[in-house]
């Protein structure tokens, strides 16, 4: 194929596919020749011959301007190599930026033919049929790069991308040669062996067969033992290895691993069994003891003989005793051995596959050693001033040999202090004085030997001073009946001697290791020491520890605590560290009562402190002396804490400035007030109170209802409070009042729990109204009606005085005798209302208008009243007429 330079500077060329040269000459002769048109002609001539089956006419050609092309322009060539895997995806790059035009072509290895795959000449991508054989080919967006998915082997070859840049201005041409190498992964290999059961010392080979894979291929053989240990057996670039001089260590599982640049695959494992043996048997005797003649065993015990010989397949075993077969099998057990079992025991091992055998013989002697092992002990002597060492090991045949080791100063075996006869072979006793012992922590060992034992048996005993000092402490029994003083000096061999000495003859004799002195609760001597003495044979001097018992001491953070009324306060009581433990801390309140957890009090306590919280404090109830108390076996103590509960300051006075009904229904009252000294801010709220004073007569539905209401309100009036918590409020409205009743209102300032002085009680004022004339007229009419009725009553009494002489005499007096009449005001008597009136006792007068009829005294009235007890004594009568207006 001619290069593009032929189009640029050569006036003639070969005619591709038999096309007339004149047609191409006419196509290229145009003024200001277009690069796109020139490239299109180049591409269609040599890459797309199918496009030129039509006839060349002037109508199908481009315009014919003339252009002069520089023949020295150079084409840029770039080579890259790309590796792909069969079935995977790969991307072939064509420059870093998108060219104006590009053409991708493919050259198969071993050929020179260049075949178009895809191109874009400015009018979109065109993929050729050849691309179908190269995989799933596509162009990556905004680039000329080619993406090939599901890569086939046929895509292996040279891809060429011809890219054209800046065609309209200064054209540039790039050739990108992309050498695509398609690799094939290795398939799963399988392992072959020339002999899977070779005899030890023979030769064999292993082969790793592989179906497919791109070379070069590396082979690795792996060996896995029966225990699971995996190692690399061999490396090779060939599929066959030879194994010479096979041994038993080659037994196990084998697998081969084939690897190339793409992947790695492992074969299934294959078992190799090496045939060998038997080796010389190994005989294990249990239990065993080695002597000069061989093995020995203890009489009447079970002896086990185990024969093992390395062999594959496993060996068969036969046991012989003094050349007589006694057992077939590897494990020969004599359940109860006697002296007659002494002799030679032989084990014969046989490999039936190879028909080979081996044999081993041992000698067994039956002895019986002493039971167990030597026994050693050390004990104090001569009142803890000396040590006695004892070692014994009775029984056994022959008798065991015993002796003490170490730098010891032996004393006479028959020393009178030992009190026993000794045998140098079976019993050893040594007496050591304190001055004979050079160091603390001395180790004494008694060694015993017996012919039936492989090694000597020994026992050891150690003599050492306790590592720490004597420890003393006191504690009390749960029922608080006894105080126990404990002294111990733990550790050390032999044990130390411990005894107590206390004041007043309180003490206890010596005991080993620890000693407890028991005292009745409350009998301990406070402030005086109790001394514990401890003596050890390795020390010339005794050691002591002392306990000084004390009564508990209580502490507090503050002895005087002050709070404002209504808050919670916590009183603290701590127990100073004392040696002797104390009982629980108890709190008593200001009344001397034992405090428990209640709504008023809360207790938090431990063994070292107790805190009392007084909730919602009150000045009169909670102020005073509080006491916390505790005690122990020596004595008790307490501490007083003064709680001062302060009242909040008295709030300033408040005055009601407005109390009035807001409507004629008289069921709502509006109130306003003002506070003195507003700038002091000494209040937190107000208590607005009202009480029922009286009820206007004539406002009930019936007389019965009036009587019931009167009965309900007999007694002192009650103030009903209304709490106002906002200190900034200066007005309030009270509703749901009874229209026929008369009320009084007052307001009281509050500072937390401190209640100030109440304001003057005021009744609400009536709202302004224009019905005053009607009310006055109704009152006047009522008065006239009452006067008329009174006159009728008087006339009736005068006319019927003979029928009612007593009533007549009461009103007008008896003839020819003194008469009197007391005139009382209505406010001083019990007023009985009519037409719905309400009766009150000891209260203010009825709110309704009343009128009392005047009564004149008789002219016959004298200054001296009749004597008491006279039946004709005149009675004072007051008649009150109450008139109501409608």
DAZIFEN-V326238 format. One record per backbone hydrogen bond with DSSP energy under -1.0 kcal/mol. NH is the residue of the N-H (numbers start at 1). CO is the residue of the C=O. Records with the same first field share a line. If there is no record, write none. Layout:
BEGIN
NH: CO, CO
END
This chain:
BEGIN
6: 3
8: 4
9: 5
10: 6
19: 16
24: 20
25: 21
26: 22
27: 23
28: 24
30: 28, 65
31: 65
32: 66
38: 34
39: 35
40: 36
41: 37
42: 38
43: 39
44: 40
45: 41
46: 42
47: 43
48: 43
51: 48
52: 49
60: 57
65: 30, 31
76: 173
78: 175
80: 177
82: 179
84: 181
86: 183
87: 151
88: 85
90: 148
92: 146
100: 164
101: 164
102: 120
103: 162
104: 118
105: 160
106: 115
107: 158
111: 108
115: 106
117: 104
118: 104
119: 126
120: 102
126: 119
128: 117
131: 128
132: 129
133: 130
134: 131
136: 149
137: 135
138: 147
140: 145
143: 140
146: 92
147: 138
148: 90
149: 136
151: 88
155: 152
156: 153
157: 180
158: 107
159: 178
160: 105
161: 176
162: 103
163: 174
164: 101
165: 172
172: 165
174: 163
175: 76
176: 161
177: 78
178: 159
179: 80
180: 157
181: 82
183: 84
187: 212
190: 209
192: 207
194: 205
200: 275
201: 246
202: 199
204: 243
206: 241
207: 192
208: 239
209: 190
214: 184
218: 259
219: 236
220: 257
221: 234
222: 255
223: 231
224: 253
225: 229
228: 225
231: 223
233: 221
234: 221
236: 219
241: 206
243: 204
246: 202
250: 247
251: 248
252: 272
253: 224
254: 270
255: 222
257: 220
258: 265
259: 218
260: 263
265: 258
267: 256
270: 254
272: 252
273: 196
275: 198
276: 312
279: 310
282: 308
284: 306
286: 304
291: 294
295: 363
296: 289
297: 365
299: 367
300: 337
301: 298
303: 334
304: 286
305: 332
306: 284
307: 330
308: 282
312: 276
316: 350
318: 348
319: 327
320: 346
321: 324
322: 344
326: 319
327: 319
329: 317
332: 305
334: 303
337: 301
341: 338
342: 339
343: 364
345: 362
346: 320
347: 360
348: 318
349: 358
350: 316
351: 356
355: 351
356: 351
358: 349
360: 347
362: 345
364: 343
365: 295
367: 297
368: 397
375: 392
377: 390
379: 388
381: 386
385: 381
386: 381
387: 432
388: 379
389: 430
390: 377
391: 428
392: 375
393: 426
397: 368
401: 449
403: 447
405: 445
408: 406
415: 412
418: 415
419: 415
427: 423
428: 391
430: 389
432: 387
434: 385
436: 433
442: 463
444: 461
446: 459
447: 403
448: 457
449: 401
453: 450
457: 448
459: 446
461: 444
463: 442
464: 493
471: 488
473: 486
475: 484
477: 482
480: 477
483: 519
484: 475
485: 517
486: 473
487: 515
488: 471
489: 513
493: 464
497: 535
498: 511
499: 533
500: 508
501: 531
502: 506
506: 503
508: 500
511: 498
513: 496
514: 512
515: 487
517: 485
519: 483
521: 481
523: 520
527: 549
530: 547
531: 501
532: 545
533: 499
534: 543
535: 497
539: 536
543: 534
545: 532
547: 530
555: 574
561: 642
563: 644
565: 646
566: 617
567: 564
569: 614
571: 612
574: 555
575: 608
576: 553
583: 631
586: 629
588: 627
589: 593
592: 589
595: 587
598: 601
602: 613
604: 611
606: 609
610: 573
611: 604
612: 571
613: 602
614: 569
615: 600
617: 567
622: 618
624: 643
626: 641
627: 588
628: 639
629: 586
630: 637
632: 635
637: 630
639: 628
641: 626
642: 559
643: 624
644: 561
646: 563
655: 674
657: 672
658: 672
660: 670
661: 765
662: 668
666: 663
669: 734
670: 660
671: 732
672: 658
673: 730
674: 655
676: 653
680: 677
684: 750
685: 750
686: 724
687: 748
688: 722
689: 746
690: 720
691: 744
693: 742
694: 742
696: 740
706: 702
707: 703
708: 704
709: 705
710: 706
711: 707
712: 708
713: 709
720: 690
722: 688
724: 686
729: 726
732: 671
734: 669
737: 667
741: 738
742: 694
744: 691
745: 762
746: 689
748: 687
750: 685
751: 754
754: 751
756: 749
759: 747
762: 745
765: 659
775: 771
776: 772
777: 773
778: 774
779: 775
780: 776
781: 777
782: 778
783: 779
784: 780
785: 781
786: 782
787: 783
788: 784
789: 785
790: 786
791: 787
792: 788
793: 789
794: 790
795: 791
796: 792
797: 793
798: 794
799: 795
800: 796
801: 798
804: 800
808: 804
809: 805
810: 806
811: 807
812: 808
813: 809
817: 814
828: 825
829: 826
851: 881
853: 879
861: 858
870: 867
873: 870
881: 851
END
